[in-house]
Amino acid sequence: MKKPNWVIEKEQSKKAAKQETVWLFGLHAVRDALLNDRRIRLRLIVTKNAADKLSSAIETSGMLPEISDPRKFAAPLDAGSVHQGAALEVKPLNWGTLEDVALASGQTPPRLVLLDQVTDPHNVGAILRSAEVFGANAVIGTQRHSAPETGALAKTASGALERQPYLRLRNLADTMIQLQSMGYLILGLDGTAETTIEAALRDHRDRPVALVLGAEGPGLRQRSKETVDSLVRIDFAANFGSLNVSNAAAVALYAARPK
């Protein structure tokens, strides 16, 4: 019996994920990855100067670095990468399942950030930083049409990628429905919404909350709008156009924080 196409695609995706590696670069990103016990680290390339700056982290990791000439840096990075003389080949982090992050116990009701086709790695990296600052349980995107774990994302995240769970799941609407079954209130950010985040949460701050943000320009897709519990907007002080998605995520997380 022939396997359905979706089964074949899932098997191919799992196989590709096992083979996938990522080159992290920059002193901050490499240092945090060297100190992260969850990381599977494969190859470390540094200049002599960078090796001196990272000496403590390198010793802790137990890795043997390859010393490279700064004029001909040996790591296979894009020409414009600001690597600061440090690059580390790693396997992408595995943060587990949706249930693992959504049902994780904590002192306050959990907060999640869901990204609807946000593909820019710099935006996602900045969102990871904000999510860590405001105590979100995880940032969740989709397997397709979202930013994968890359060196550029890690550098923008400034270490948050090593500590802030980042999942990429098959279908965002299905993920929202699963979260609703777990008791989550799902709020979709839309600049044309009548209700503010604060108003939507007035009697619900003790509930788990997931904030859904769309890409700059298109915003939330129609199915996402139909699946959320409520469309909400950021309460601007004046008749202002919009924020980019990473800034909007930071403001929304602050507005939705448990009290």
C-alpha positions as CSV (number, residue, x, y, z in Angstrom):
1,M,0.0,0.0,0.0
2,K,1.4,3.4,-1.0
3,K,2.0,5.9,1.8
4,P,0.0,9.1,1.7
5,N,1.9,12.2,0.6
6,W,1.6,13.8,4.0
7,V,3.2,10.8,5.6
8,I,6.1,10.9,3.1
9,E,6.5,14.6,3.7
10,K,6.6,14.1,7.5
11,E,9.2,11.4,7.2
12,Q,11.4,13.5,4.8
13,S,11.1,16.5,7.2
14,K,12.3,14.4,10.2
15,K,15.2,13.0,8.2
16,A,16.2,16.5,7.0
17,A,16.0,17.8,10.6
18,K,18.3,15.1,11.8
19,Q,20.9,16.1,9.2
20,E,20.5,19.9,9.6
21,T,23.2,21.9,11.3
22,V,23.5,25.6,12.0
23,W,26.5,27.9,12.1
24,L,26.2,30.4,15.0
25,F,28.5,33.4,14.9
26,G,29.5,36.4,17.0
27,L,31.1,36.3,20.4
28,H,27.8,36.6,22.4
29,A,25.9,33.9,20.5
30,V,28.9,31.5,20.4
31,R,29.6,32.0,24.1
32,D,26.0,31.3,25.2
33,A,25.9,28.2,22.9
34,L,29.2,26.9,24.4
35,L,27.7,27.2,27.9
36,N,24.3,25.6,27.0
37,D,24.3,21.9,28.0
38,R,21.2,21.4,25.7
39,R,23.3,22.2,22.7
40,I,24.9,19.5,20.5
41,R,28.1,21.2,19.4
42,L,30.0,20.0,16.4
43,R,32.8,22.4,15.3
44,L,34.3,25.5,16.8
45,I,36.3,27.9,14.6
46,V,37.9,31.0,16.2
47,T,40.6,33.5,15.7
48,K,43.4,33.7,18.3
49,N,41.8,36.9,19.6
50,A,38.3,35.4,19.9
51,A,39.8,32.3,21.5
52,D,41.3,34.4,24.2
53,K,37.9,36.2,24.8
54,L,36.0,32.9,24.9
55,S,38.6,31.0,26.9
56,S,36.4,30.3,29.9
57,A,33.4,29.2,27.8
58,I,35.6,27.0,25.6
59,E,37.1,25.3,28.6
60,T,33.7,24.7,30.1
61,S,32.4,23.2,26.9
62,G,35.3,20.8,26.5
63,M,35.6,21.6,22.8
64,L,38.9,21.8,20.9
65,P,38.8,24.9,18.8
66,E,40.2,25.3,15.3
67,I,42.3,28.5,15.2
68,S,41.7,30.4,12.0
69,D,43.5,33.3,10.3
70,P,41.2,36.4,10.6
71,R,42.0,37.4,7.0
72,K,40.7,34.1,5.7
73,F,38.2,33.0,8.3
74,A,37.5,29.3,7.7
75,A,33.9,29.0,8.7
76,P,31.3,28.8,5.8
77,L,29.5,32.0,6.6
78,D,27.9,34.6,4.3
79,A,30.3,37.3,3.3
80,G,28.4,40.0,5.3
81,S,28.3,38.0,8.5
82,V,29.7,40.0,11.5
83,H,31.3,37.0,13.1
84,Q,33.9,38.7,15.4
85,G,36.2,35.8,14.8
86,A,34.0,33.2,16.3
87,A,31.7,30.6,14.7
88,L,30.2,27.4,16.1
89,E,28.5,24.6,14.2
90,V,25.6,23.1,16.1
91,K,22.4,21.1,15.8
92,P,19.2,23.1,16.2
93,L,17.8,23.0,19.8
94,N,15.0,20.6,20.6
95,W,12.5,22.2,23.0
96,G,10.1,19.3,23.0
97,T,6.4,19.4,22.2
98,L,3.7,22.0,22.4
99,E,2.4,20.4,25.6
100,D,5.9,20.6,27.1
101,V,6.1,24.4,26.9
102,A,2.4,25.2,27.2
103,L,1.8,23.2,30.3
104,A,5.1,23.9,32.0
105,S,4.6,24.9,35.6
106,G,5.5,28.4,36.8
107,Q,4.7,31.0,39.4
108,T,2.4,32.9,37.1
109,P,-0.1,32.0,34.4
110,P,1.9,31.2,31.2
111,R,2.2,33.5,28.2
112,L,3.0,32.3,24.7
113,V,3.8,34.2,21.4
114,L,2.6,32.7,18.2
115,L,4.0,34.0,14.9
116,D,1.9,33.8,11.8
117,Q,4.3,33.6,8.8
118,V,6.9,35.9,10.4
119,T,10.0,35.0,8.2
120,D,12.6,37.7,9.0
121,P,15.2,36.2,11.3
122,H,16.1,39.6,12.8
123,N,12.5,40.1,13.8
124,V,12.2,36.6,15.3
125,G,15.5,37.1,17.1
126,A,14.3,40.4,18.7
127,I,11.0,38.7,19.6
128,L,12.9,35.9,21.4
129,R,14.7,38.6,23.4
130,S,11.5,40.2,24.4
131,A,9.9,36.9,25.2
132,E,12.7,36.1,27.6
133,V,12.6,39.5,29.2
134,F,8.8,39.3,29.9
135,G,8.9,35.6,30.9
136,A,7.0,34.0,28.1
137,N,7.0,30.2,28.0
138,A,7.8,30.0,24.3
139,V,7.7,31.6,20.9
140,I,6.0,29.4,18.3
141,G,6.1,29.6,14.5
142,T,5.3,27.3,11.7
143,Q,7.5,24.7,10.0
144,R,7.0,26.5,6.7
145,H,7.0,30.3,6.1
146,S,8.8,31.1,9.4
147,A,12.3,31.9,10.3
148,P,14.4,28.8,11.0
149,E,17.2,28.8,13.6
150,T,20.1,30.6,11.9
151,G,23.2,32.5,12.8
152,A,21.6,35.8,12.0
153,L,18.6,34.9,14.2
154,A,20.9,33.8,17.1
155,K,23.0,37.0,16.9
156,T,19.9,39.3,17.0
157,A,18.5,37.2,19.9
158,S,21.7,38.1,21.8
159,G,21.7,34.8,23.8
160,A,18.0,34.4,24.2
161,L,17.9,31.6,21.6
162,E,19.8,29.4,24.1
163,R,17.3,30.0,26.9
164,Q,13.9,30.9,25.3
165,P,12.0,27.9,23.8
166,Y,11.4,28.4,20.0
167,L,9.1,25.8,18.4
168,R,8.1,25.5,14.7
169,L,4.9,23.5,14.4
170,R,3.0,22.1,11.4
171,N,-0.2,24.3,11.4
172,L,-0.8,27.5,13.4
173,A,-4.6,27.2,13.5
174,D,-4.4,23.7,14.7
175,T,-1.9,24.8,17.4
176,M,-4.3,27.5,18.5
177,I,-7.2,25.0,18.8
178,Q,-4.9,22.7,20.9
179,L,-4.1,25.6,23.2
180,Q,-7.7,26.5,23.5
181,S,-8.4,22.9,24.7
182,M,-5.7,23.5,27.3
183,G,-7.5,26.5,28.7
184,Y,-5.6,29.2,26.8
185,L,-7.1,32.5,25.8
186,I,-5.9,33.3,22.2
187,L,-5.6,37.0,21.3
188,G,-4.7,38.0,17.8
189,L,-3.1,41.4,17.2
190,D,-4.9,43.5,14.6
191,G,-4.5,47.2,14.2
192,T,-8.2,47.6,13.2
193,A,-9.6,45.7,16.2
194,E,-11.9,47.7,18.5
195,T,-10.7,46.0,21.7
196,T,-7.4,46.8,23.4
197,I,-5.2,44.0,24.9
198,E,-5.9,45.5,28.4
199,A,-9.6,45.4,27.9
200,A,-9.6,41.9,26.6
201,L,-7.7,40.7,29.7
202,R,-9.6,42.8,32.2
203,D,-11.1,39.7,33.9
204,H,-8.7,37.1,32.5
205,R,-5.2,37.9,33.6
206,D,-5.2,34.7,35.7
207,R,-5.6,32.6,32.6
208,P,-2.9,31.2,30.2
209,V,-2.7,33.6,27.3
210,A,-1.3,33.2,23.7
211,L,-0.6,36.3,21.6
212,V,-0.7,35.8,17.9
213,L,1.2,38.2,15.6
214,G,1.3,38.4,11.8
215,A,4.0,39.5,9.4
216,E,4.5,43.2,8.8
217,G,2.2,44.2,6.0
218,P,-0.1,41.2,5.5
219,G,-0.8,40.8,9.3
220,L,-2.8,37.8,10.4
221,R,-4.1,35.4,7.8
222,Q,-7.9,35.0,7.6
223,R,-8.0,31.6,9.2
224,S,-5.9,32.9,12.1
225,K,-8.4,35.7,12.6
226,E,-11.3,33.2,12.6
227,T,-9.5,30.9,15.1
228,V,-8.5,33.4,17.8
229,D,-10.8,34.1,20.7
230,S,-10.6,37.8,20.2
231,L,-8.8,40.3,17.9
232,V,-7.1,43.0,19.9
233,R,-5.0,46.1,19.3
234,I,-2.2,47.9,21.1
235,D,-3.6,51.0,22.8
236,F,-1.6,53.8,21.1
237,A,-1.4,57.2,22.7
238,A,-2.2,58.9,19.4
239,N,-3.4,58.2,15.9
240,F,-0.2,56.3,15.0
241,G,0.2,53.9,12.1
242,S,1.8,50.7,13.4
243,L,4.8,49.2,15.0
244,N,7.0,46.6,13.4
245,V,6.3,43.0,14.6
246,S,9.2,42.7,17.0
247,N,8.3,46.0,18.8
248,A,4.6,45.1,18.8
249,A,5.4,41.7,20.4
250,A,7.4,43.5,23.2
251,V,4.5,46.0,23.9
252,A,1.9,43.2,23.7
253,L,3.8,41.0,26.2
254,Y,4.1,43.9,28.6
255,A,0.4,44.7,28.2
256,A,-0.5,41.0,28.7
257,R,1.7,40.3,31.7
258,P,0.0,38.6,34.7
259,K,-0.6,40.9,37.6
